[in-house]
Amino acid sequence: MGEFIVSMIASGGYLGIVALMILENVFPPLPSELILPFIGLLVAQGTFSLPLAIFSATVGSVVGTSLWFLLGWFVSVPRITSFLERYGTYIAISVDDFTKATNLFKRFQIPAVLFGRMMPTVRSVISVPAGCIRMSIPAFLFFTCLGSLIWNTALIFAGSKLLGNFEVIEHYLNPVTNAVVGFFVLAYVLQVVRFHFFKNHKTRS
């Protein structure tokens, strides 16, 4: 699995990094915590330049989260809530997640956009309330870019250092990667099951 992810990122080049990060932001079960360190590995191997890899990842992050911002801008909160009640589990975003992100945004706004970029699940949905209240587009893009840049730099740099000696860790790479992927898949499945259990329980009540 580890080699597959590395080869997939390498074959896509910098545009592949952009596309993966857009997908990661639109579909939260695909975690940046897994993607970015492998980009760092390819940086260490000389496949990518560190500045360009960070730039590409940040562009993808900003584009991906901006799609959520536009959703909040053009679609009302009740309609988004209704959609998440029915389908949110399939993209691993519950009404609870959305409510927490909305409350966080109402309390902190700019810090929420900045630091929300470093929080799983929140980093995507925090953009929705930002769009709903018509947050200044330049401010949203600036703080989203800054938060994404910090997060992407940290994980890519860590990957380049921790995974850089590929010959030493190659023996352990696949088992560890499989375990990480398995964890995220299991968490996703459990969320789907939990969603349907509570939905059915609520309906019976």
Secondary structure, 3 states (H helix, E strand, C coil): CHHHHHHHHHHHHHHHHHHHHHHHHHCCCCCHHHHHHHHHHHHHCCCCCHHHHHHHHHHHHHHHHHHHHHHHHHCCHHHHHHHHHHHHHHHCCCHHHHHHHHHHHHHHCHHHHHHHCCCCCHHHHCHHHHHHCCCCHHHHHHHHHHHHHHHHHHHHHHHHHHCCCHHHHHHHHHHHHHHHHHHHHHHHHHHHHHHHHHHHHHHHC
